[in-house]
Amino acid sequence: MRVLALALLAAYCLAPFLWQVVTSLKPAAELVSLPPLLPSRPSAEHYVAIFAGHPLARIVANSAIVAACTTALALALGALAAYALSMLRVRGRAAVLGVVLAISMFPPIATVSPLFLLLSALGLRDTLAALVLTYCTFSLPLAVWLLASFFDALPRELYVAARVDGCSALGALWRVVLPLAAPGMLAAALLVFIFAWNEFLFALAFTATEASRTLPVGIALFPGLHEVPYGEIAAASVVATLPVVALAFAFQRRIVEGLTAGAVKG
C-alpha cells in the first residue's frame, strides 16, 4: 500500500514534466490534436528550432552565470553570517535572525519598482550583475537560516578546540566547520541555485535584451506570429529543467543529509 501511494505521488509530481517531454517530441501536426496522446513519430524538430531559430544557447549561459554567481555569493555571505550567529555567540542573535526572516517576507512585487529605479540609477539595468545582486538579496535569508541551523547542530567544542590549537576564527571556519558542514552547504547551494535559475519577475523587469535575458523570460517571450509555438516552448522547458534534475539526482544523498542534519541538535 505504501509503495502504491508513493508511486501515485511520484506520478502526480512528474506528470507536468513528462507531459512537456511528450509535447516536445510531437511533430507540429499533432501538437493540438488528441488522440494521439503519444507522438506517432517522435521528432527532435522543436529542439533543433529552439537552438537554430532563437538565441537559446546565450540565454542558457546567462542563466547558468547568474545562478552560479548568486549561489557562490549567497553561500559566502551566508556561511559567514551563520557561523557568527552559531559559533561566535554574538549579541542579539534572535534579533538578527528576526531581521533576516523579515527581509525574506517582503513580497517581490512590492520591491520591483524601487529596485528598478535603484539599478537604473547605478547603471546596472539590463546586466547580469543586476540579477545577481537582486537574487542574492532574496536568497541570502534562506542560506543564513539553513546554515545557522546546521552549524547549531555541530558540537561547539570543535570550534573551541580549533581556537585552542591556534586557529583564528576564520581559520576554524575554513579548516573545521565548513568540512563538517558540507552536506548543509550543498543543500543550501542547490536551493539557492534553483531559486536563481527559475526566477521570473525580476528577470523580466530588469532585462531588455538577449544579452542579459534568462531562461524563464526567454521561454515566455518566444514569438508566435499566428499561433503559440507549443512544441518549442515545451522543448525549451525541458532544456531548462534538465540541469536542475541532474543536480538533484547527482547530490540527492548529500542534500537529504544537509536538510535533516540540522533538525536535531547534536
matplotlib code that plots the C-alpha trace (Angstrom):
import matplotlib.pyplot as plt

x = [0.0, 2.8, 4.6, 1.4, 0.9, 4.5, 4.1, 0.9, 2.6, 5.6, 3.4, 1.5, 4.7, 6.3, 3.2, 3.8, 7.4, 6.5, 3.8, 6.3, 8.6, 5.9, 4.8, 8.4, 8.7, 5.4, 5.5, 4.0, 0.9, 0.0, 0.5, -3.1, -4.8, -5.9, -5.5, -2.8, -1.6, 1.9, 3.7, 3.2, 6.7, 8.9, 10.7, 13.5, 12.4, 11.4, 14.8, 16.5, 14.3, 14.9, 18.7, 18.6, 15.9, 16.4, 19.4, 18.7, 22.4, 23.1, 20.1, 21.1, 24.6, 23.1, 21.0, 24.0, 26.2, 23.5, 22.6, 26.3, 27.3, 24.3, 24.9, 28.6, 27.9, 24.9, 26.9, 30.0, 28.0, 25.5, 28.2, 30.0, 26.8, 25.5, 29.0, 29.0, 25.5, 26.1, 29.7, 30.8, 27.7, 27.2, 24.8, 21.3, 21.3, 17.5, 17.0, 19.4, 17.6, 14.3, 15.5, 16.8, 13.4, 11.6, 13.7, 12.6, 8.9, 8.9, 6.7, 8.9, 6.2, 6.4, 10.1, 10.3, 9.7, 12.2, 14.8, 14.3, 14.9, 17.9, 19.5, 18.8, 20.5, 23.5, 23.7, 23.1, 19.8, 19.9, 23.0, 23.7, 25.1, 21.7, 20.1, 22.9, 22.7, 18.9, 18.8, 21.5, 19.4, 16.4, 18.2, 20.6, 18.0, 17.4, 21.1, 21.6, 18.7, 19.6, 23.3, 22.7, 20.5, 23.2, 26.0, 23.9, 23.9, 27.7, 29.4, 30.8, 33.7, 35.2, 35.4, 36.8, 39.4, 40.4, 40.9, 43.0, 45.2, 45.9, 43.3, 41.8, 38.0, 38.2, 40.7, 38.4, 35.6, 37.7, 39.5, 37.0, 33.4, 33.0, 34.3, 31.8, 29.0, 29.5, 26.0, 24.3, 26.3, 25.4, 21.7, 21.7, 23.6, 21.1, 18.1, 19.7, 20.7, 17.1, 15.7, 18.1, 17.6, 13.8, 13.2, 11.0, 9.6, 12.9, 14.5, 11.5, 11.6, 15.4, 16.4, 15.5, 17.8, 19.2, 22.5, 21.2, 17.9, 17.5, 15.7, 12.3, 11.9, 13.3, 10.8, 7.9, 8.9, 9.0, 7.4, 4.3, 3.0, -0.2, -0.1, 1.5, 4.7, 3.7, 6.4, 9.2, 8.1, 7.9, 11.3, 12.8, 11.1, 12.6, 16.1, 15.6, 14.5, 17.2, 20.1, 18.2, 17.0, 20.6, 21.9, 19.2, 19.9, 23.7, 23.6, 20.4, 22.0, 24.1, 21.1, 18.9, 21.7, 22.0, 18.3, 17.9, 21.1, 20.3, 16.9, 18.2, 20.7, 23.8]
y = [0.0, 2.4, 1.6, 2.3, 5.6, 6.7, 5.7, 7.8, 10.7, 10.4, 10.2, 13.3, 15.3, 14.1, 14.4, 18.1, 17.4, 14.2, 16.0, 18.6, 15.9, 14.3, 17.6, 18.5, 15.2, 15.5, 16.6, 20.0, 18.5, 16.6, 19.3, 20.4, 17.1, 14.3, 11.5, 10.5, 11.1, 9.9, 11.1, 8.7, 9.6, 11.2, 14.2, 16.4, 19.3, 21.5, 21.1, 22.0, 25.0, 26.5, 26.5, 27.4, 30.0, 31.5, 32.7, 29.9, 29.0, 32.6, 32.6, 29.3, 30.6, 33.8, 31.7, 29.5, 32.5, 34.3, 31.1, 30.2, 33.7, 34.1, 30.7, 31.5, 34.9, 33.8, 30.9, 33.0, 35.7, 33.3, 31.0, 33.9, 35.2, 31.8, 31.0, 34.2, 33.6, 29.9, 29.7, 33.1, 33.7, 37.3, 39.5, 40.0, 36.6, 36.4, 40.0, 39.4, 36.2, 38.1, 40.8, 38.2, 36.5, 39.8, 40.5, 37.2, 38.1, 41.1, 40.3, 40.6, 42.5, 45.3, 45.7, 45.7, 49.4, 50.7, 48.2, 49.1, 52.8, 51.9, 49.7, 52.2, 55.0, 52.7, 51.9, 48.2, 47.8, 45.0, 43.5, 40.1, 41.9, 43.4, 40.0, 38.5, 41.3, 41.1, 37.3, 37.3, 39.7, 37.5, 34.1, 35.2, 34.8, 31.2, 30.5, 32.1, 30.2, 26.9, 27.1, 28.5, 25.6, 23.2, 24.9, 24.8, 21.0, 20.8, 20.5, 23.9, 22.1, 21.6, 25.3, 25.8, 23.1, 24.7, 28.1, 26.5, 24.9, 28.3, 28.8, 32.2, 32.5, 32.4, 29.6, 27.5, 28.1, 27.1, 24.1, 22.6, 23.9, 24.0, 20.5, 19.1, 21.3, 20.1, 18.5, 21.6, 23.8, 21.6, 21.7, 25.4, 25.8, 23.7, 25.6, 29.0, 27.7, 26.6, 29.9, 31.9, 29.5, 29.7, 33.3, 35.2, 38.5, 40.4, 38.9, 40.2, 43.7, 44.2, 42.8, 44.1, 42.2, 38.7, 40.0, 39.5, 37.7, 34.4, 31.2, 31.8, 35.1, 33.8, 31.0, 33.3, 35.7, 33.0, 34.7, 33.3, 35.3, 33.4, 30.6, 29.8, 27.7, 24.9, 22.5, 25.0, 26.2, 22.6, 21.8, 24.9, 24.0, 20.5, 22.0, 24.4, 21.7, 19.1, 20.8, 21.1, 17.5, 16.3, 18.2, 16.9, 13.3, 13.7, 15.1, 13.7, 11.8, 14.8, 17.1, 15.0, 14.9, 18.6, 19.3, 16.8, 17.0, 20.5, 19.4, 17.7, 19.4, 17.3]
z = [0.0, 0.9, -2.4, -4.3, -2.5, -3.2, -6.9, -7.2, -5.5, -7.8, -10.9, -9.7, -9.3, -12.5, -14.7, -15.8, -16.7, -18.6, -20.5, -21.6, -22.8, -24.8, -26.3, -27.2, -29.2, -31.1, -34.7, -35.4, -37.0, -33.8, -31.2, -31.0, -31.7, -29.3, -30.0, -30.3, -26.7, -27.5, -30.7, -33.6, -34.8, -32.2, -33.6, -32.5, -34.7, -31.8, -30.1, -33.4, -33.8, -30.4, -30.9, -34.6, -34.5, -31.1, -29.1, -26.5, -26.0, -25.0, -22.7, -21.1, -20.5, -18.9, -16.5, -15.6, -14.9, -12.8, -10.8, -10.2, -9.1, -6.9, -5.3, -4.7, -3.2, -1.1, 0.3, 1.1, 2.9, 4.4, 5.8, 7.5, 9.0, 10.1, 11.6, 13.6, 14.9, 15.8, 16.9, 18.0, 20.2, 19.0, 20.9, 19.6, 17.7, 17.9, 16.7, 13.8, 12.7, 13.1, 10.7, 8.3, 8.3, 7.9, 4.7, 3.2, 3.9, 1.6, -1.5, -4.6, -6.5, -3.9, -4.4, -8.2, -8.7, -6.2, -7.2, -10.9, -10.1, -8.0, -10.6, -13.3, -11.3, -10.8, -14.5, -13.9, -15.7, -18.4, -16.9, -15.3, -12.2, -11.5, -11.4, -9.2, -6.6, -6.5, -6.3, -3.6, -1.5, -1.6, -1.3, 1.5, 4.3, 3.2, 3.2, 6.6, 8.3, 6.8, 7.6, 11.1, 11.8, 10.6, 12.4, 15.6, 15.3, 15.3, 18.7, 19.7, 21.3, 17.9, 17.4, 20.9, 20.2, 16.9, 18.6, 21.4, 18.7, 17.3, 14.6, 14.1, 13.9, 10.1, 10.2, 12.4, 10.0, 6.9, 8.4, 10.8, 10.5, 6.7, 6.0, 8.6, 7.2, 3.6, 3.4, 4.7, 2.3, -0.6, 0.3, 0.7, -2.6, -4.5, -3.1, -3.9, -7.4, -8.1, -7.0, -9.2, -12.1, -12.0, -11.0, -13.5, -12.1, -11.5, -14.7, -16.7, -15.1, -15.1, -18.5, -22.0, -24.5, -25.0, -23.7, -20.1, -20.5, -18.6, -19.4, -17.8, -19.6, -22.8, -22.9, -22.0, -24.9, -27.6, -30.6, -32.3, -35.3, -35.9, -33.2, -29.9, -30.6, -28.1, -29.3, -29.0, -25.6, -24.4, -25.7, -24.1, -20.8, -20.9, -21.6, -18.6, -16.3, -17.0, -15.3, -12.0, -12.3, -12.9, -9.9, -7.7, -8.7, -8.5, -5.0, -3.6, -0.7, 0.5, 0.1, 2.3, 4.9, 4.8, 5.1, 8.0, 10.0, 11.4, 12.5, 15.7, 18.0, 18.3]

ax = plt.figure().add_subplot(projection="3d")
ax.plot(x, y, z, "-o")
ax.set_aspect("equal")
plt.show()
